[in-house]
Amino acid sequence: MIDSVDEDEPDCQYCGLTVASTDERRVVTTIEEGTAIHTHFCSDDCLAAWKS
């Protein structure tokens, strides 16, 4: 994901900061009504806080 060419980076689901293409970026994918939903996080810390 580091080589992402998306012009608009998504925001972190937990803290709201723009998710830059870094090694710490995390994405959780779920399926809702047959559609893949990608939830983005800027770090492991934000992902862990969101899960709790």
CHARMM internal coordinates of N, CA and C (Angstrom, degrees):
IC EDIT
DIST 1 N 1 CA 1.4403
DIST 1 CA 1 C 1.5215
ANGL 1 N 1 CA 1 C 111.96
DIST 1 C 2 N 1.2878
ANGL 1 CA 1 C 2 N 117.83
DIHE 1 N 1 CA 1 C 2 N -10.27
DIST 2 N 2 CA 1.4475
ANGL 1 C 2 N 2 CA 120.97
DIHE 1 CA 1 C 2 N 2 CA -179.63
DIST 2 CA 2 C 1.5282
ANGL 2 N 2 CA 2 C 110.78
DIHE 1 C 2 N 2 CA 2 C -62.70
DIST 2 C 3 N 1.3252
ANGL 2 CA 2 C 3 N 118.13
DIHE 2 N 2 CA 2 C 3 N -32.68
DIST 3 N 3 CA 1.4502
ANGL 2 C 3 N 3 CA 122.24
DIHE 2 CA 2 C 3 N 3 CA -177.50
DIST 3 CA 3 C 1.5290
ANGL 3 N 3 CA 3 C 112.91
DIHE 2 C 3 N 3 CA 3 C -89.40
DIST 3 C 4 N 1.3072
ANGL 3 CA 3 C 4 N 117.71
DIHE 3 N 3 CA 3 C 4 N 23.05
DIST 4 N 4 CA 1.4541
ANGL 3 C 4 N 4 CA 121.95
DIHE 3 CA 3 C 4 N 4 CA -178.92
DIST 4 CA 4 C 1.5282
ANGL 4 N 4 CA 4 C 110.74
DIHE 3 C 4 N 4 CA 4 C -58.76
DIST 4 C 5 N 1.3248
ANGL 4 CA 4 C 5 N 115.60
DIHE 4 N 4 CA 4 C 5 N 137.99
DIST 5 N 5 CA 1.4576
ANGL 4 C 5 N 5 CA 120.15
DIHE 4 CA 4 C 5 N 5 CA 179.18
DIST 5 CA 5 C 1.5255
ANGL 5 N 5 CA 5 C 111.49
DIHE 4 C 5 N 5 CA 5 C -110.35
DIST 5 C 6 N 1.3206
ANGL 5 CA 5 C 6 N 117.40
DIHE 5 N 5 CA 5 C 6 N 11.49
DIST 6 N 6 CA 1.4596
ANGL 5 C 6 N 6 CA 121.21
DIHE 5 CA 5 C 6 N 6 CA 177.60
DIST 6 CA 6 C 1.5251
ANGL 6 N 6 CA 6 C 109.64
DIHE 5 C 6 N 6 CA 6 C -61.39
DIST 6 C 7 N 1.3301
ANGL 6 CA 6 C 7 N 116.27
DIHE 6 N 6 CA 6 C 7 N 132.96
DIST 7 N 7 CA 1.4591
ANGL 6 C 7 N 7 CA 119.86
DIHE 6 CA 6 C 7 N 7 CA 178.46
DIST 7 CA 7 C 1.5242
ANGL 7 N 7 CA 7 C 111.13
DIHE 6 C 7 N 7 CA 7 C -73.29
DIST 7 C 8 N 1.3239
ANGL 7 CA 7 C 8 N 117.62
DIHE 7 N 7 CA 7 C 8 N -36.61
DIST 8 N 8 CA 1.4568
ANGL 7 C 8 N 8 CA 122.01
DIHE 7 CA 7 C 8 N 8 CA -178.84
DIST 8 CA 8 C 1.5156
ANGL 8 N 8 CA 8 C 109.06
DIHE 7 C 8 N 8 CA 8 C -109.76
DIST 8 C 9 N 1.3210
ANGL 8 CA 8 C 9 N 116.07
DIHE 8 N 8 CA 8 C 9 N 105.07
DIST 9 N 9 CA 1.4543
ANGL 8 C 9 N 9 CA 120.34
DIHE 8 CA 8 C 9 N 9 CA 177.07
DIST 9 CA 9 C 1.5169
ANGL 9 N 9 CA 9 C 108.97
DIHE 8 C 9 N 9 CA 9 C -72.14
DIST 9 C 10 N 1.3294
ANGL 9 CA 9 C 10 N 117.96
DIHE 9 N 9 CA 9 C 10 N 142.72
DIST 10 N 10 CA 1.4706
ANGL 9 C 10 N 10 CA 120.12
DIHE 9 CA 9 C 10 N 10 CA 178.23
DIST 10 CA 10 C 1.5267
ANGL 10 N 10 CA 10 C 110.82
DIHE 9 C 10 N 10 CA 10 C -70.32
DIST 10 C 11 N 1.3190
ANGL 10 CA 10 C 11 N 115.68
DIHE 10 N 10 CA 10 C 11 N 163.73
DIST 11 N 11 CA 1.4592
ANGL 10 C 11 N 11 CA 121.60
DIHE 10 CA 10 C 11 N 11 CA 176.38
DIST 11 CA 11 C 1.5155
ANGL 11 N 11 CA 11 C 109.93
DIHE 10 C 11 N 11 CA 11 C -92.33
DIST 11 C 12 N 1.3230
ANGL 11 CA 11 C 12 N 116.02
DIHE 11 N 11 CA 11 C 12 N 150.37
DIST 12 N 12 CA 1.4590
ANGL 11 C 12 N 12 CA 122.19
DIHE 11 CA 11 C 12 N 12 CA 175.96
DIST 12 CA 12 C 1.5265
ANGL 12 N 12 CA 12 C 108.06
DIHE 11 C 12 N 12 CA 12 C -64.26
DIST 12 C 13 N 1.3177
ANGL 12 CA 12 C 13 N 116.64
DIHE 12 N 12 CA 12 C 13 N 129.96
DIST 13 N 13 CA 1.4658
ANGL 12 C 13 N 13 CA 122.13
DIHE 12 CA 12 C 13 N 13 CA -178.69
DIST 13 CA 13 C 1.5220
ANGL 13 N 13 CA 13 C 111.64
DIHE 12 C 13 N 13 CA 13 C -63.48
DIST 13 C 14 N 1.3338
ANGL 13 CA 13 C 14 N 118.24
DIHE 13 N 13 CA 13 C 14 N -26.41
DIST 14 N 14 CA 1.4575
ANGL 13 C 14 N 14 CA 120.69
DIHE 13 CA 13 C 14 N 14 CA -175.86
DIST 14 CA 14 C 1.5295
ANGL 14 N 14 CA 14 C 112.78
DIHE 13 C 14 N 14 CA 14 C -92.91
DIST 14 C 15 N 1.3423
ANGL 14 CA 14 C 15 N 117.46
DIHE 14 N 14 CA 14 C 15 N -53.18
DIST 15 N 15 CA 1.4655
ANGL 14 C 15 N 15 CA 119.42
DIHE 14 CA 14 C 15 N 15 CA -173.66
DIST 15 CA 15 C 1.5244
ANGL 15 N 15 CA 15 C 113.90
DIHE 14 C 15 N 15 CA 15 C -101.48
DIST 15 C 16 N 1.3430
ANGL 15 CA 15 C 16 N 117.14
DIHE 15 N 15 CA 15 C 16 N -14.83
DIST 16 N 16 CA 1.4499
ANGL 15 C 16 N 16 CA 120.17
DIHE 15 CA 15 C 16 N 16 CA 176.85
DIST 16 CA 16 C 1.5104
ANGL 16 N 16 CA 16 C 116.12
DIHE 15 C 16 N 16 CA 16 C 87.45
DIST 16 C 17 N 1.3373
ANGL 16 CA 16 C 17 N 118.17
DIHE 16 N 16 CA 16 C 17 N -5.93
DIST 17 N 17 CA 1.4566
ANGL 16 C 17 N 17 CA 120.17
DIHE 16 CA 16 C 17 N 17 CA 177.97
DIST 17 CA 17 C 1.5210
ANGL 17 N 17 CA 17 C 110.05
DIHE 16 C 17 N 17 CA 17 C -70.56
DIST 17 C 18 N 1.3275
ANGL 17 CA 17 C 18 N 116.68
DIHE 17 N 17 CA 17 C 18 N 152.61
DIST 18 N 18 CA 1.4494
ANGL 17 C 18 N 18 CA 120.94
DIHE 17 CA 17 C 18 N 18 CA 176.41
DIST 18 CA 18 C 1.5197
ANGL 18 N 18 CA 18 C 109.03
DIHE 17 C 18 N 18 CA 18 C -64.08
DIST 18 C 19 N 1.3123
ANGL 18 CA 18 C 19 N 116.03
DIHE 18 N 18 CA 18 C 19 N 133.09
DIST 19 N 19 CA 1.4603
ANGL 18 C 19 N 19 CA 120.66
DIHE 18 CA 18 C 19 N 19 CA -179.11
DIST 19 CA 19 C 1.5238
ANGL 19 N 19 CA 19 C 107.95
DIHE 18 C 19 N 19 CA 19 C -83.74
DIST 19 C 20 N 1.3108
ANGL 19 CA 19 C 20 N 116.49
DIHE 19 N 19 CA 19 C 20 N 105.45
DIST 20 N 20 CA 1.4591
ANGL 19 C 20 N 20 CA 121.21
DIHE 19 CA 19 C 20 N 20 CA 177.86
DIST 20 CA 20 C 1.5266
ANGL 20 N 20 CA 20 C 109.18
DIHE 19 C 20 N 20 CA 20 C -79.73
DIST 20 C 21 N 1.2961
ANGL 20 CA 20 C 21 N 116.17
DIHE 20 N 20 CA 20 C 21 N 157.81
DIST 21 N 21 CA 1.4643
ANGL 20 C 21 N 21 CA 121.20
DIHE 20 CA 20 C 21 N 21 CA 179.04
DIST 21 CA 21 C 1.5292
ANGL 21 N 21 CA 21 C 109.20
DIHE 20 C 21 N 21 CA 21 C -75.62
DIST 21 C 22 N 1.3405
ANGL 21 CA 21 C 22 N 115.49
DIHE 21 N 21 CA 21 C 22 N 89.01
DIST 22 N 22 CA 1.4558
ANGL 21 C 22 N 22 CA 121.21
DIHE 21 CA 21 C 22 N 22 CA -179.97
DIST 22 CA 22 C 1.5166
ANGL 22 N 22 CA 22 C 109.25
DIHE 21 C 22 N 22 CA 22 C -128.18
DIST 22 C 23 N 1.3051
ANGL 22 CA 22 C 23 N 114.83
DIHE 22 N 22 CA 22 C 23 N 171.63
DIST 23 N 23 CA 1.4668
ANGL 22 C 23 N 23 CA 120.28
DIHE 22 CA 22 C 23 N 23 CA 177.64
DIST 23 CA 23 C 1.5166
ANGL 23 N 23 CA 23 C 112.09
DIHE 22 C 23 N 23 CA 23 C -67.27
DIST 23 C 24 N 1.3275
ANGL 23 CA 23 C 24 N 118.06
DIHE 23 N 23 CA 23 C 24 N -20.63
DIST 24 N 24 CA 1.4583
ANGL 23 C 24 N 24 CA 121.21
DIHE 23 CA 23 C 24 N 24 CA -176.57
DIST 24 CA 24 C 1.5223
ANGL 24 N 24 CA 24 C 113.17
DIHE 23 C 24 N 24 CA 24 C -89.05
DIST 24 C 25 N 1.2968
ANGL 24 CA 24 C 25 N 118.48
DIHE 24 N 24 CA 24 C 25 N -6.40
DIST 25 N 25 CA 1.4700
ANGL 24 C 25 N 25 CA 122.13
DIHE 24 CA 24 C 25 N 25 CA -179.22
DIST 25 CA 25 C 1.5265
ANGL 25 N 25 CA 25 C 109.88
DIHE 24 C 25 N 25 CA 25 C -61.53
DIST 25 C 26 N 1.3228
ANGL 25 CA 25 C 26 N 116.86
DIHE 25 N 25 CA 25 C 26 N 134.41
DIST 26 N 26 CA 1.4609
ANGL 25 C 26 N 26 CA 122.04
DIHE 25 CA 25 C 26 N 26 CA 178.58
DIST 26 CA 26 C 1.5184
ANGL 26 N 26 CA 26 C 108.89
DIHE 25 C 26 N 26 CA 26 C -127.22
DIST 26 C 27 N 1.3320
ANGL 26 CA 26 C 27 N 115.93
DIHE 26 N 26 CA 26 C 27 N 143.98
DIST 27 N 27 CA 1.4555
ANGL 26 C 27 N 27 CA 121.70
DIHE 26 CA 26 C 27 N 27 CA 179.02
DIST 27 CA 27 C 1.5223
ANGL 27 N 27 CA 27 C 108.57
DIHE 26 C 27 N 27 CA 27 C -132.07
DIST 27 C 28 N 1.3213
ANGL 27 CA 27 C 28 N 116.77
DIHE 27 N 27 CA 27 C 28 N 129.20
DIST 28 N 28 CA 1.4577
ANGL 27 C 28 N 28 CA 122.75
DIHE 27 CA 27 C 28 N 28 CA 175.48
DIST 28 CA 28 C 1.5244
ANGL 28 N 28 CA 28 C 106.20
DIHE 27 C 28 N 28 CA 28 C -107.40
DIST 28 C 29 N 1.3219
ANGL 28 CA 28 C 29 N 116.93
DIHE 28 N 28 CA 28 C 29 N 126.28
DIST 29 N 29 CA 1.4604
ANGL 28 C 29 N 29 CA 121.44
DIHE 28 CA 28 C 29 N 29 CA -179.77
DIST 29 CA 29 C 1.5190
ANGL 29 N 29 CA 29 C 109.37
DIHE 28 C 29 N 29 CA 29 C -110.68
DIST 29 C 30 N 1.3237
ANGL 29 CA 29 C 30 N 116.04
DIHE 29 N 29 CA 29 C 30 N 129.11
DIST 30 N 30 CA 1.4590
ANGL 29 C 30 N 30 CA 122.65
DIHE 29 CA 29 C 30 N 30 CA 175.68
DIST 30 CA 30 C 1.5214
ANGL 30 N 30 CA 30 C 107.95
DIHE 29 C 30 N 30 CA 30 C -127.57
DIST 30 C 31 N 1.3176
ANGL 30 CA 30 C 31 N 115.56
DIHE 30 N 30 CA 30 C 31 N 161.34
DIST 31 N 31 CA 1.4611
ANGL 30 C 31 N 31 CA 121.31
DIHE 30 CA 30 C 31 N 31 CA 177.22
DIST 31 CA 31 C 1.5251
ANGL 31 N 31 CA 31 C 108.23
DIHE 30 C 31 N 31 CA 31 C -111.75
DIST 31 C 32 N 1.3243
ANGL 31 CA 31 C 32 N 116.35
DIHE 31 N 31 CA 31 C 32 N 123.37
DIST 32 N 32 CA 1.4610
ANGL 31 C 32 N 32 CA 122.20
DIHE 31 CA 31 C 32 N 32 CA 178.22
DIST 32 CA 32 C 1.5230
ANGL 32 N 32 CA 32 C 108.39
DIHE 31 C 32 N 32 CA 32 C -126.34
DIST 32 C 33 N 1.3059
ANGL 32 CA 32 C 33 N 116.03
DIHE 32 N 32 CA 32 C 33 N 115.66
DIST 33 N 33 CA 1.4638
ANGL 32 C 33 N 33 CA 122.89
DIHE 32 CA 32 C 33 N 33 CA -179.85
DIST 33 CA 33 C 1.5301
ANGL 33 N 33 CA 33 C 111.77
DIHE 32 C 33 N 33 CA 33 C 52.20
DIST 33 C 34 N 1.3295
ANGL 33 CA 33 C 34 N 115.18
DIHE 33 N 33 CA 33 C 34 N 42.34
DIST 34 N 34 CA 1.4610
ANGL 33 C 34 N 34 CA 120.90
DIHE 33 CA 33 C 34 N 34 CA 176.57
DIST 34 CA 34 C 1.5180
ANGL 34 N 34 CA 34 C 115.00
DIHE 33 C 34 N 34 CA 34 C 80.45
DIST 34 C 35 N 1.3252
ANGL 34 CA 34 C 35 N 118.07
DIHE 34 N 34 CA 34 C 35 N 4.94
DIST 35 N 35 CA 1.4592
ANGL 34 C 35 N 35 CA 122.05
DIHE 34 CA 34 C 35 N 35 CA -179.84
DIST 35 CA 35 C 1.5244
ANGL 35 N 35 CA 35 C 109.72
DIHE 34 C 35 N 35 CA 35 C -114.08
DIST 35 C 36 N 1.3287
ANGL 35 CA 35 C 36 N 116.71
DIHE 35 N 35 CA 35 C 36 N 133.49
DIST 36 N 36 CA 1.4674
ANGL 35 C 36 N 36 CA 121.15
DIHE 35 CA 35 C 36 N 36 CA 177.01
DIST 36 CA 36 C 1.5220
ANGL 36 N 36 CA 36 C 109.15
DIHE 35 C 36 N 36 CA 36 C -75.64
DIST 36 C 37 N 1.3252
ANGL 36 CA 36 C 37 N 115.87
DIHE 36 N 36 CA 36 C 37 N 127.74
DIST 37 N 37 CA 1.4578
ANGL 36 C 37 N 37 CA 122.85
DIHE 36 CA 36 C 37 N 37 CA 177.68
DIST 37 CA 37 C 1.5235
ANGL 37 N 37 CA 37 C 107.45
DIHE 36 C 37 N 37 CA 37 C -113.32
DIST 37 C 38 N 1.3259
ANGL 37 CA 37 C 38 N 116.68
DIHE 37 N 37 CA 37 C 38 N 122.96
DIST 38 N 38 CA 1.4670
ANGL 37 C 38 N 38 CA 122.06
DIHE 37 CA 37 C 38 N 38 CA -179.52
DIST 38 CA 38 C 1.5233
ANGL 38 N 38 CA 38 C 108.70
DIHE 37 C 38 N 38 CA 38 C -106.30
DIST 38 C 39 N 1.3299
ANGL 38 CA 38 C 39 N 116.38
DIHE 38 N 38 CA 38 C 39 N 119.51
DIST 39 N 39 CA 1.4555
ANGL 38 C 39 N 39 CA 122.51
DIHE 38 CA 38 C 39 N 39 CA 179.62
DIST 39 CA 39 C 1.5205
ANGL 39 N 39 CA 39 C 107.19
DIHE 38 C 39 N 39 CA 39 C -107.66
DIST 39 C 40 N 1.3317
ANGL 39 CA 39 C 40 N 116.66
DIHE 39 N 39 CA 39 C 40 N 123.31
DIST 40 N 40 CA 1.4656
ANGL 39 C 40 N 40 CA 122.28
DIHE 39 CA 39 C 40 N 40 CA -172.22
DIST 40 CA 40 C 1.5230
ANGL 40 N 40 CA 40 C 111.93
DIHE 39 C 40 N 40 CA 40 C -102.26
DIST 40 C 41 N 1.3298
ANGL 40 CA 40 C 41 N 115.46
DIHE 40 N 40 CA 40 C 41 N 146.27
DIST 41 N 41 CA 1.4632
ANGL 40 C 41 N 41 CA 123.40
DIHE 40 CA 40 C 41 N 41 CA 178.10
DIST 41 CA 41 C 1.5180
ANGL 41 N 41 CA 41 C 108.44
DIHE 40 C 41 N 41 CA 41 C -137.30
DIST 41 C 42 N 1.3337
ANGL 41 CA 41 C 42 N 117.23
DIHE 41 N 41 CA 41 C 42 N 144.16
DIST 42 N 42 CA 1.4560
ANGL 41 C 42 N 42 CA 120.97
DIHE 41 CA 41 C 42 N 42 CA -177.37
DIST 42 CA 42 C 1.5250
ANGL 42 N 42 CA 42 C 112.83
DIHE 41 C 42 N 42 CA 42 C -82.77
DIST 42 C 43 N 1.3347
ANGL 42 CA 42 C 43 N 117.86
DIHE 42 N 42 CA 42 C 43 N -14.52
DIST 43 N 43 CA 1.4694
ANGL 42 C 43 N 43 CA 120.12
DIHE 42 CA 42 C 43 N 43 CA -177.89
DIST 43 CA 43 C 1.5250
ANGL 43 N 43 CA 43 C 110.52
DIHE 42 C 43 N 43 CA 43 C -161.60
DIST 43 C 44 N 1.3219
ANGL 43 CA 43 C 44 N 114.91
DIHE 43 N 43 CA 43 C 44 N 168.23
DIST 44 N 44 CA 1.4551
ANGL 43 C 44 N 44 CA 120.94
DIHE 43 CA 43 C 44 N 44 CA 174.87
DIST 44 CA 44 C 1.5262
ANGL 44 N 44 CA 44 C 110.96
DIHE 43 C 44 N 44 CA 44 C -62.27
DIST 44 C 45 N 1.3377
ANGL 44 CA 44 C 45 N 116.52
DIHE 44 N 44 CA 44 C 45 N -34.71
DIST 45 N 45 CA 1.4730
ANGL 44 C 45 N 45 CA 120.96
DIHE 44 CA 44 C 45 N 45 CA -179.26
DIST 45 CA 45 C 1.5204
ANGL 45 N 45 CA 45 C 110.98
DIHE 44 C 45 N 45 CA 45 C -63.09
DIST 45 C 46 N 1.3366
ANGL 45 CA 45 C 46 N 116.95
DIHE 45 N 45 CA 45 C 46 N -44.80
DIST 46 N 46 CA 1.4691
ANGL 45 C 46 N 46 CA 119.94
DIHE 45 CA 45 C 46 N 46 CA 179.65
DIST 46 CA 46 C 1.5307
ANGL 46 N 46 CA 46 C 110.57
DIHE 45 C 46 N 46 CA 46 C -67.41
DIST 46 C 47 N 1.3199
ANGL 46 CA 46 C 47 N 117.27
DIHE 46 N 46 CA 46 C 47 N -39.10
DIST 47 N 47 CA 1.4576
ANGL 46 C 47 N 47 CA 120.37
DIHE 46 CA 46 C 47 N 47 CA 177.59
DIST 47 CA 47 C 1.5278
ANGL 47 N 47 CA 47 C 110.18
DIHE 46 C 47 N 47 CA 47 C -61.71
DIST 47 C 48 N 1.3250
ANGL 47 CA 47 C 48 N 117.01
DIHE 47 N 47 CA 47 C 48 N -46.23
DIST 48 N 48 CA 1.4712
ANGL 47 C 48 N 48 CA 120.97
DIHE 47 CA 47 C 48 N 48 CA -179.52
DIST 48 CA 48 C 1.5232
ANGL 48 N 48 CA 48 C 111.07
DIHE 47 C 48 N 48 CA 48 C -63.16
DIST 48 C 49 N 1.3313
ANGL 48 CA 48 C 49 N 117.59
DIHE 48 N 48 CA 48 C 49 N -41.41
DIST 49 N 49 CA 1.4631
ANGL 48 C 49 N 49 CA 121.33
DIHE 48 CA 48 C 49 N 49 CA 179.61
DIST 49 CA 49 C 1.5263
ANGL 49 N 49 CA 49 C 110.68
DIHE 48 C 49 N 49 CA 49 C -65.28
DIST 49 C 50 N 1.3273
ANGL 49 CA 49 C 50 N 117.30
DIHE 49 N 49 CA 49 C 50 N -38.82
DIST 50 N 50 CA 1.4618
ANGL 49 C 50 N 50 CA 121.95
DIHE 49 CA 49 C 50 N 50 CA 178.98
DIST 50 CA 50 C 1.5315
ANGL 50 N 50 CA 50 C 111.18
DIHE 49 C 50 N 50 CA 50 C -65.46
DIST 50 C 51 N 1.3399
ANGL 50 CA 50 C 51 N 116.36
DIHE 50 N 50 CA 50 C 51 N -37.93
DIST 51 N 51 CA 1.4647
ANGL 50 C 51 N 51 CA 120.69
DIHE 50 CA 50 C 51 N 51 CA -179.66
DIST 51 CA 51 C 1.5183
ANGL 51 N 51 CA 51 C 111.88
DIHE 50 C 51 N 51 CA 51 C -69.59
DIST 51 C 52 N 1.3296
ANGL 51 CA 51 C 52 N 117.90
DIHE 51 N 51 CA 51 C 52 N -28.22
DIST 52 N 52 CA 1.4751
ANGL 51 C 52 N 52 CA 119.23
DIHE 51 CA 51 C 52 N 52 CA -175.34
DIST 52 CA 52 C 1.4887
ANGL 52 N 52 CA 52 C 113.80
DIHE 51 C 52 N 52 CA 52 C -83.22
END
COOR INIT
IC SEED 1 N 1 CA 1 C
IC BUILD
